[in-house]
Amino acid sequence: MKTKSTIPVTHLLGSTMLLIKKKMNQYLVGGKNPDQLNLIAINNSYKKNNLLF
């Protein structure tokens, strides 16, 4: 029962994170300053942590 209820939640989370990543990538294409490079690093570390799901 628990696994069946958690699958849609994680799928929803994953799809919203994909949307956020797309928006971030569109924003990051504009220019590269230290703040944006930090966002890229955070995004990459999130991808690695996302494998734990």
N, C-alpha and C positions, 0 to 999 in steps of 0.2 A: 504493500500500500504506500509506504513512504517513498520508495523510488519512483512510483508512477506519478506522485504529486510533485516531486522535485524536478522531474525532467522538463515540464513546460516552464517552470520558473527559471531554470538555468538557461533554457533556450531563449526566453524573453530577455534575460540579462545579456546573453551573448549578442542578440540582435541589436539591442539598444547600444551596447558597447561598440559594435561595428559601425552604427550610425555616427556615434561620437567620434570614432577614429576617422571616418570619412571626412567629417566636418573639420577635425583637427588637421588632417592632411591637406585639405583645401586651403586652410589658413596658413599652414606652414610653407606651402609652395611660394607664398608671397615674398618672403625674405627670410634670411637666416640671422637672427640675433641670439645672444646667449639664452634668453628666456625660451625661445622656440627650440633651441637645441636641447634644453633641459626637458621640454615637453616630449621631444623625440625619445630621449633616454628613458623617461617615465613610461612612455608608450611601449617601448621595447621590453622593459622589465615587466610590464603588465602582461605582455604576450607570453613571456616565460612563466609567470605565475599562473596564468590562465590555464596552463596545461594541468594544473592540480585539480581542476573542476571534475 
